[in-house]
Amino acid sequence: MDSSYNSSAFLTALIPLALCVAQVINVGAEAIKFDTNYVVRWGNDHVFTINQGRQVQLSLDKYSGAGFGSKLSYGSGFFHMKIKLPNKNSAGVVTAFYLTSNGKNHDELDFEFLGNREGRPITLQTNVFVHGQGNREQRIHLWFDPTADFHSYKILWNQYQIVFYVDNIPIRVFKNNTNIGVMYPTQGMQVEASVWNGDSWATDGGQTKTNWSNAPFAANFQGFDIGGCPLQQAASSAAHCYSSEAYWWNQNKFWKLDHNQQKALEDVRKKYMNYDYCADRPRYPKPPPDVGAEGIGATFDANYVVQWGNGHVFTNNQRREVQLTLDKNSGAGFGSKLEYGSGFFHMRIKLPGKDSAGVVTAFYLTSHERYGHDELDFEFLGNIEGKPITLQTNVFVNGQGNREQRIHLWFDPTADFHSYKIFWSQYQIVFYVDDIPIRVFNNITNLYPTKGMQIVASLWDADWASGGAKTNWAYAPFTATFQGFDIDGCTLPPATSSVAQCYESQNHWWNQDKFRRLDHIQLRKLEEVRTKYMYYDYCADRPRYPVPPPECV
């Protein structure tokens, strides 16, 4: 194997992360025998047990391959297998470890190792099928020789994310973004492993066929314990597994990657990824809705420019992260290069971490006119130390705002990044925090944006923002950090005043019928936020509006 794939420096840097993730594997896991949790599915005479059933070898020859699967189905969990791949020239040979619900409209989570021509690196392909729909391939070249020894391959699956790990290093994340139309596994799945002939497609697009003179090809498996939520019936729903707090993988800290894991994921993507369906424009001229959920790919310069405060703008992580700073002399701001007429706009933001009274961090859309502008606002109002951060949203139409709603966030937005998103179609505007809807503004005649808007983010000070508390400059500079610079919007030509063409186009997923209103789950989440965390709503401010504004009715 090419020595360039033995990146010792990369692995050494990730040892602390590996040790942390490894703690979730049960002590003595390798003592579990194959028969405890698994059965042979096919190719019985090509299945061999070793070490008193603690290791299984599947072989492939011209006549048959083989496969085994779990006795039970599972609705979530942390699934793993230690695998040593066939060590001969294995073009056309596919070794697989995956979860599947089987059937025509099946769910499936795949590790597929695509056999290599001699001297070429092994390709690992991952895929996600939901209700029969796959075509979500990502491929990496492994940074080690997977034929020389056993390595661990793991899948974390909960209601918030699916993470694929190689030796405890995350290589792929698939987020549960049902609010933007991305489906998510709902069926119980069995754990499967197999080795088979896939030379119609697996190596060089099917051009290099299996060389049967190298047969039999042998793949070895260890680690037959299963950490999952078992289901009574194979076809059962995963819903009760998602909601159960009895399982460690449903805890808050496993809802997303931490900072070190995110960095490790980005390192893998940058160094070893050789195909990502999200970036395949010939195949997907418009990215699927599950693209860019975490904004990993786009650099700042791809879609944005600094608008003011250049000396207070700093970039990190190859310009995939931007810091804005505020001191007594200046704040800073950046904006999109283009204007948009509808879409789904998002930013990952980490707020200033010190006593930030008087400091405003903003992410918003605006049409910029001095008079009669349209605007959709997220404004984070700095806090007096020990008090919760206030998030204010506002909607301006034709220069008329004063539509403030304020909530106290249910987490510390200064401790880590969180996602803030604005969905804008001709039917509704929805503000989201970490995929939870916190506000809806419906399309009411003459009370809805009609102008193209630019995306803007900024950091500045305002003497009104914290109940009159002034900014304490002893804590300066204040720093807000931004990630996620991909944009999923309907672009408008320069000087275009109307958004009608964006509202009417059926080429944009947000114009589909199913996105005209929130579903019942989203409505329930919205009501929970309003009940628990909202403390000001202009619609209920009778001293200010003795007669409620028309959109409040």
N, C-alpha and C positions, 0 to 999 in steps of 0.2 A: 504493500500500500504506500502511496505517496507520503513522504515524511512530513509534508506541509500540513497534514491532518492530525499530527501528534502535537497539539498545542499545549505543552506542559505549563507554560505561563498562564494560559487561560484557565486551565483546570485548577492550578494552585490557588489562583485568586478566588476560586469559587468553593474551596474546601469548607470554610465556615458555613456557607449556605447549604452545602451538601449534608453536613453534620446535623444542621437544624431540621431539614426536611426528613432526614433519615430517622429521626426520633419517632415518627408516626408509624414506622414498621414494627410489628410485634416482635419482641425478643423471642428467639427460638423459632422464627418463622420457617427456616429451612428444615426444621425437624418434621414438619407436616408432610405426610405421605400423599401421593397423587390420589389414591382412592378415597381419601377423606372428603374431598370437595369436587373431584372431577371424574368423568367417564370418557372412554374412547368413543368418538362419534363415527369415524370411518377409517378404513385402511388398517384394520386390526393387525394384519401380519406385517405392517410397516411401523408398528409402535413397539418400542422396547423400554423396559424399566431397568433402572440402574440404582445402585446404592439403596437397596431395600425399598424401592418405590419413591425415593426422594429426588430422583432425576428421571426424566422421560426423554427418549430420543425418537423423533419422527424422521422417517426417511422417505426419499422420493426417487423412484426410478421410472423407466419408460412405461411401466404398467400402472402405477398408483402412487399417490402421496398418502397423507394421513392427517387426522385432526382429532382434537379432544375438546371437551367443553364442560362447564360447571354443571352440577346437578340442579342448582337453583338459579332463579333469576333475581336481579337486584335492581333497586330503584335509586341508588346513589351510593357513593363510597369512594374508596381509594384502592384501586386495583393494580396489581403489579405482577411482573414475571421477570425472572432472570433468564436470559437467552444467550446462547452461543450459536452463531450462524454457520451454515455450511462453509467449509474452508477451501473448497476447490473453486476453479473457475465456474461461477454459478449463474452465468447469464440465463435469463428466462425463469429462474427459480424465485418463487415468492414465499417468504416466511412471514407469518402473520400472527399478531396478538391483538385481540379486539373484543369489544362488547357489541352484542347485536340482539335485537328483538325478533329477528327473522320475519318472514312474510313479505308481501308486496309493498306495503307502506311501512317498512321497518325503520327503526332508529338504529344507528351504528356509529361507533367510535373506533377508528382504525389506527394501528401501527402496521405498516406493510414495508418489509425490507426487500428491496428490488435487487435481485442478483446482479453481479457485476462481471464485466469482462476483466480478464486478468490484468493486474496493474492499475485498475481504475478503482476509485473509492466506492464503497457501498452507499447506495441511496436509501434514505429512510423517508417514506411517504406517510403523512397523516391525512386523515379525511374524517369528515363529519356528515352523517346522513340523518336527516330528520323527516319523518313521515314519507320515506321513500326518495327524498331529494338529497343527492350528494353533490358531486362536482365541486367540492371545497378542498381540493388537494393543495398541500404544501409539501415541499421536498427539501431536505437538507443532505449534505454530505457529512457523514459522521467524522469526528475529529480523532478517532481511534480505530483500531482494527477490530471489528465486532466478531471476527471469526477466530481470534486468538484466545479469547477468554470470555467468561460470562459478564454481561452488563445488565443493569436494571432498567426496565421500561415500565412507566407508571402512568395511570390516568386518575386524576382527581375529578370527581363529578359531584357537584351539589347544585342547588337551585340558582346559583349566581354565576358560576363559571365552570368550564371544563378546562383542565390544564394537563398537557402532555409533558412528561418528564423523561429525560435520559440521564441516568445516574444522578438523580435528584436535581438536575438542571432543567428549568422550564424551557421548552422549545416552542410551545404553541399555547395560546389561550383563545378559547371561544366563549364569548360572553352571552349571558341570557338577556337579549335586548328585544323582548317581545313587544315593547312599546313602539318600535320602529319596524315591526314586521318580520324580525328575525325569529324563526321558530326555534324550539328547544326540545330536547328529548323528553317525552312524556310517558314512554312505555318502559316497562321493566326489561332489562337486558341480561343475557347470559354472557359469561366470560368464555372466550374461545381462543384456540391456538391451532395453527395448521401449517403445513408445508405443501406446496402444489406447483404445478407448471403453469406459468403465466407468460410464456414466451410470445404470445400474440401481441403483447403491449409493454411488458415490464422492463425490458432493456433496450435502450435506443429506440423507443417507440415501437418495439416489435421487430426491428430490423435484425437484431442479434438473437439467434435461436439457442435453445438449450443444447449443450453438447453432451449427449447421453453417454459418451465414452468416459465421462467423469463421474457417472452415477455409480452407486447411490449417493445422493446428497443428504447429509444428516444435519438436522437442527436439534439442539439440546435445550431442555427447559428445566428450571428449578424454581422453588418458591411457590408452594401450592396452598398457602393460607390465603384467605379472601377477607378483606375488610370492607364489607358492604352491608347495605340495608336489605335483608332478604324479603322476597315477596312470596306469598302463598301460591299464586298462580302466575304462569309465565306471561300471560296477557294483561296482568294487573297494571294499574296506573302507578306512576312513581310519586304521586302527589303526597301521600302520607310520609314517604321517606324524606321529601324535601322539607316538610314542616317539623319533623321530629328533632327535638333538641337533645335527644339521647345519643346522637352521633357527633363525634368531634368535628367532622368535616362540615357540619352546618353552623359552626361557631363563627362569630363575626370576623375573626382574624383570617379565615379561609375564604372570605367572599371576594378577595382580590389579592394580587401579588403585592408583597411589600417592596420597598425601594430596591433592596439588593436583588430580589428575584426579577424585578422589572428590568434592571440593568443587565442581569445575566441573560434574560430573554432577548434583549436588544443586541447583545454581543453575539449570540448565536445567529440571529437573523442576519446581521451584518457580515459575519465571517463565513457562514456555512450554508445559508439558504440559496438554492439554485432555481426554485420555482415557487411562486405564490399566486394562486388563482385571483387574489385581490388585485394584483398588478397586471393581469393578463388582459390588455385592452383589445387585442383581436378577438378574444373569446368573450369578454365582457366590455363592450365599448363604454357602458356606464357601470361603475362598480356595483356589485350586489349590496343590499342594505346592510349586511353584516360587516361590510368593509369599514375600517377606520373607527371601530367602536372605541378603541383606546388611543387612536391617533398615533400609532407607533411609527408609521412610515414617513409622513410628510415632514420636510424641513420647513423652518420658518420662512425662508426666502421663496419657497414654492408659491405661496399664496399671500404673504403679508409683507408690509414695509413699515419701518419706524416712521411715526408721524411727528413726534416732538420729544424733546428731552434725550437726544442721542447719547449724551454722556451719562445717562442713568439707565441705559439698556445694555444688558449683558446676555450672551448666548452660551449654552452648555450643550454637551452631548451631541456634538456635530450639528449644532443649530436646530436640534429637536426640542430644546427647552429654552425659554426666555425668561430672564429676571428683569422686572421693572423695580427701580428704587425711588424712594421719596426722601428728600431732606429739606432743610429750610429754604434751599435755593430753587429746587425744581422737583417735579415728578416726571412721568414719562407716559407715552402711549404709542400703540401701533394699530394699524388697520389693514383690511384686506385690499388687495390691488384692484379687485373688481367689485361691482355692485350686483345684488341678487334680488329676485322678485318673488321668491318662496324657497322653502327648503328645510333642512334639518341641520342646525348650526350648533356647534358644541365647542367647549374648551375645558381642559382639565386645569384646575387652579389650586394653588396652595397659598393661603393668605398670610400676611405679615404676622409673625409670632409673638411680638412684644405687645405691651400696652399700646393699643393703636387708636385710642380715642381721637376723633377728628379725621381719621384716614379713611378714604373711600377707594375700594378696589372695584372696578367696573368691567363688565363684559356685556356688550349690547349691539344692537343693529340700529343704524340711523341713516336718514336721507340727507341730513346736514343743512337743509335750507334754513336761513335765518328766521324766516317766518313760514309757518305752515308745514313744518317738517313732521315726518313719521318717525317713531322710535320705539324699540322694545328693549327694556332694561333689566339686567341683573346688577344691583348695587349692594356691595357688602360694606356695612357701616361699622367702622372700627369700634372696639369695645374698651370700656374701662376695665382694668385688670380684675379678673374673677367673675366678670359678667359674660353672658353668652353673646356670640356674634349675631347681629341682626342682618338678615337678607331682605332687601327691599326690591320688589319688582314694580315696574311701571309701564304703561302703554300710552304713547302719544300718537294721536291721529290728527293730521292737518294742523299741527301746532298746539293742540289741546291735550294736556297731560292730566296731572292731578288725579291719577288713578292708582295711587300707591296701595300695595298690600305688603305687610311686614310679617315675617316669621322668625322665630328663634330656631337656629339649626340644631338638630338632635345629635350632632357630633362636633368634634373640634376641627374646624376647617383650616386651622393653622398647623396641625400635626402632620397632615399628609394631603395628597392630591385627591380632589373629588371632581366629579363630572357635572357640568352645568350645561343644559341644552335648551334650545328654543326650536320648537316645531312650528312652522308657519306654512299654511296652505290657504286656499280660498275659503275654507270652511271654519277653521279654528286656529288659534295660537295657543300652544301649550308650553309652559315652563316646567322643566324637569330638574331635579337634583338627584344625582346617582340613579337615574332611570325611574324615579318616583315623581309623578306629576304633582306640582304644588300650586299650579294656577292655570285656568283655562279662560281665554277671551274669545268668544264666539263672534262670527261675522254677522254684524247687525248693520243694516243699510246706513251709509254715511258715517259709520263709526268703525272703520276698518282700514288698515294701511293700503294705500294705492300706489305708493312710490317705491322705486328700487332703493335698497338700503345697503350700506357698507357695514362690515363687521369690524368692531372696534373693541380694544381693551386698553385700560388705563389705570394709573395710580396717582391720586392727587389728594389734597387736604381740603376739608370743608368744615366751617365752624358750626354747621347745623347738624352734622351727621351723628353725633353721639350725645344727644340731649343737652347740647350746649357745652359739653366738656371740651376743652381746648387740647390741641395736639401737644404732647410733651416731647419736644425736640431732643431731649436728652436720650431718648430711645432711638433716634434716627441713626443710620438710614433704615427706613421701613422697606421690606422687600416682599413683593408678590411674584410668584413663579407660575409660568404658564406652559402647558404641553397640549399637543393634539392639534396640529395645524392643517389637517386635511379639511376640506369644505365640501359638503354635499348640498349644493344649491343650484337654482336656475339662474344662470348668468345673464346679465342684460348688456346689450351694446352700449358704448359710451353715449351719454346725453339722452338715454331712453327714459321717458318720464313715467310711462305706464307699466304696471306689472301684469296686465291682462294676458299677454302671451304666455306668461309663466303659470298663471292660474288655469288657463285653458288646456295646456299641453298634457297629453296622456302619457308622455315619455317619462314623467317623473313619478316615482313610486308614491310620494306623499299626496298625490292627487287621486289615488285610488279610493273607491267607495269605503273600504274598511277603515280608512284613516279620517273619516269625516267627523268622528266623535270618539270619545274614550269608550273602551269596553267596560264591563261591570267590575272587573278586577282593578283597573286603573281608577275608576270612579270611587271604589272603596278606599283605595290608597289616598286619593285626593282628599276625601272627606276625613280620613284619619289625620292627615297633616293639618287640615284646617281646624279640626277639633283640638288637637294636642299642642300645636306650635304657633298658630296664627294669633297675633295679639293686636293687629290693626288692619282694618279693611275699610277703604273709603266708602264702600257701599253701605256700611253700617254706621257711618259718622253723621248722625242726624244734626248736630250743631253746624256742621259744615254743609251738609246737603239735607235740608228739611224734606225736600222731595228727592228721592233716590234718582241718580242719573239713569237714563233709559236702559243702558246695558246691564244695570244691576237688577232689573225687574225679571 
